Amino acid sequence: MELLPDLRKLDGISCVEWRTKLNEGNESQLREIFDKMDVDGSGDVTIEEMKGALGDEEIAAYCKLTPSKVDSIFENITAEGITGGLTWDEFKKFFTR
């Protein structure tokens, strides 16, 4: 679906429905990643925690993180008016786009 953004149906199922199914299936795994990143247990993930997570191969592979992507994420959230770290809802919103 990333390669064909204008695709409306796949195997007779709407792409919106596919995205919903994919997001629902990945939410528990995404929550596990969030909890691993939130080292201090504060309920949000800071840029330092996210950069620290780059050393964990599972996290880096799942989220496709690189140092420049982490910087880009925090530039985008700052532009959206979010300060500090990412809460679970903000994290989920960003990584399920």
C-alpha positions in Angstrom: 0.0 0.0 0.0 3.0 2.3 0.5 4.2 1.6 -3.0 0.7 2.1 -4.5 -0.9 5.0 -2.5 -3.8 5.4 -5.0 -4.8 1.8 -4.7 -8.4 1.5 -3.5 -9.0 -2.2 -3.3 -6.8 -5.3 -2.8 -8.2 -8.8 -3.3 -11.7 -7.3 -3.2 -11.2 -5.6 0.2 -10.9 -1.9 0.5 -7.5 -0.5 1.4 -9.1 1.4 4.3 -10.2 -2.0 5.8 -6.7 -3.5 5.2 -5.1 -0.6 7.0 -7.5 -0.9 9.9 -6.7 -4.7 10.2 -3.0 -4.1 10.0 -3.0 -1.3 12.6 -5.2 -3.4 15.0 -2.9 -6.4 14.6 0.2 -4.3 15.2 -1.0 -2.2 18.2 0.0 -4.7 20.9 3.5 -5.1 19.3 3.7 -1.3 19.0 2.7 -0.9 22.7 5.5 -3.3 23.7 8.0 -1.2 21.7 6.7 2.0 23.3 7.1 0.4 26.8 10.6 -0.7 26.0 11.6 2.8 24.8 10.0 4.5 27.9 12.9 3.5 30.1 12.1 5.8 33.0 8.4 4.7 33.0 7.1 8.3 32.7 4.5 7.5 30.2 6.1 9.3 27.3 9.1 8.7 25.1 11.7 11.5 24.8 14.2 12.0 22.0 16.9 10.7 24.3 15.0 7.5 25.0 14.2 7.0 21.4 17.8 7.5 20.4 18.8 5.1 23.1 16.5 2.5 21.6 18.5 2.5 18.4 20.8 0.0 20.1 18.0 -2.5 20.4 17.9 -4.3 17.0 14.2 -5.4 17.4 13.1 -1.8 18.1 15.2 -0.3 15.3 14.0 -2.9 12.8 10.3 -2.7 13.7 10.2 1.1 13.7 12.8 1.5 10.9 14.6 4.0 13.1 17.9 5.7 12.3 19.4 8.7 14.1 18.2 11.1 11.3 14.7 9.6 11.4 14.5 10.2 15.2 15.5 13.8 14.7 12.9 14.1 11.9 10.2 12.6 14.1 10.9 15.1 16.9 11.1 18.0 14.4 7.6 17.0 13.1 6.1 16.7 16.5 7.6 20.1 17.6 6.0 21.6 14.4 2.7 20.2 15.5 3.0 22.0 18.8 3.9 18.9 20.9 6.6 19.6 23.4 8.6 17.1 25.5 8.1 13.5 24.7 5.6 11.4 22.8 2.7 10.0 24.8 1.3 6.6 23.9 -1.5 8.1 21.8 0.9 10.4 19.9 3.4 7.6 19.4 0.7 5.3 18.1 -0.6 8.0 15.8 2.8 8.7 14.3 3.9 5.0 13.8 0.6 3.9 12.4 0.5 6.5 9.6 
